[in-house]
Amino acid sequence: MKKKKLIWQIPFLLILIIGSIFVIRQQRNTPFQKDEGMVFGTIYHITYQSDTNYQKEIEAELQKVDNSLSPFNKTSIISRINRNEKVKVDEMFSEVFQLAEKISGDTDGAFDITVAPMVNAWGFGFKTGNPPTRQTIDSLRAIVGFHTVSLQDGYVIKKNPKTMLDCSAIAKGYGTDVVARFLKKKGVQNFMVEIGGEIVVNGNSEKLQPWRIGINKPTDDSLNTNQAIQDVVSVSNIAMATSGNYRNFYYKNGKKYAHTIDPKTGYPVQHNILSATVFADDCATADAYATSFMVLGLDGAKKILEKHPELCAYLIYSDQKGSNQIWYSPSLQKKLGK
């Protein structure tokens, strides 16, 4: 009886083996498309395995994101909201706003899409050496705060008409997700989408291995000419985003700080994180938490990560002696090959 069963199983095993060989050969023979261009004021690079090139369709999807969330697009939904026009938001805006609201609550306001006026005030201050006055900060605090805006029946309601929205700390990540979703709908299994350093990877690279992604060193290089790599991760089916890696620091009492503004106080944070890279299921989430960790500091970031086992992070910080140090989630160890 056992021999008869085995004889019946052999044809099925052969079909399975032949089918597997066919799939592997087809995967190896299918070319990888490589697209790049400009979007959201930065460069995108997209690599995906497909017989068809989808660059036009991808750029059409990215244009939808721009039409919804770009503050540099005068006709976008967010620009019209900032001009206090009565405009019903689209699905993309609603999705991003609700995620931003959720992460703002989770981080006690460390992430805040209304903080741009404060960031701009200090940005000019750092460049000129004339920081904003206490009076300026107090006036800005009256219009900054994620609790001062809400989404009701498809419309953004502001408590103060001077409040401005800026989704730049989440929109690049969201745009990356939009492209990843598009490719999956087209049946593409192996791809890497990167927009301005925010990344989604799926399946394997051309080498039939997980994608190898570099994490840049935060260096004193405002012109961004030094692209030194701190570490390399081997990842698949995950999103990652980095915040603070703008090579833009200031020194105080011999210590180095990133230009990060705390939305609650209106002042630069005195935390020593120089760069936060977050890994998550989607890039918008990774993007927002990476920004949050720059505000929360090392201990605050660790507390958030304890609450969210689905997240992991790679943090570069400056120690008491001013030397760069690294902390990363234990779950990243295998991906780092350490």
Secondary structure as UniProt FT lines:
FT   HELIX           2..29
FT   STRAND          32..39
FT   TURN            40..41
FT   STRAND          42..49
FT   HELIX           55..69
FT   TURN            71..72
FT   TURN            74..75
FT   HELIX           77..82
FT   TURN            83..84
FT   HELIX           91..106
FT   TURN            107..109
FT   TURN            113..114
FT   HELIX           116..128
FT   HELIX           134..141
FT   TURN            142..143
FT   HELIX           146..148
FT   STRAND          149..152
FT   TURN            153..154
FT   STRAND          155..158
FT   TURN            161..162
FT   HELIX           168..185
FT   TURN            186..187
FT   STRAND          191..195
FT   TURN            196..197
FT   STRAND          198..202
FT   TURN            206..207
FT   STRAND          211..216
FT   TURN            222..223
FT   STRAND          229..235
FT   STRAND          238..243
FT   STRAND          249..252
FT   TURN            253..254
FT   STRAND          255..258
FT   TURN            263..265
FT   STRAND          273..280
FT   HELIX           283..307
FT   TURN            309..310
FT   STRAND          312..318
FT   TURN            320..321
FT   STRAND          324..328
FT   HELIX           330..332
FT   HELIX           333..336
//
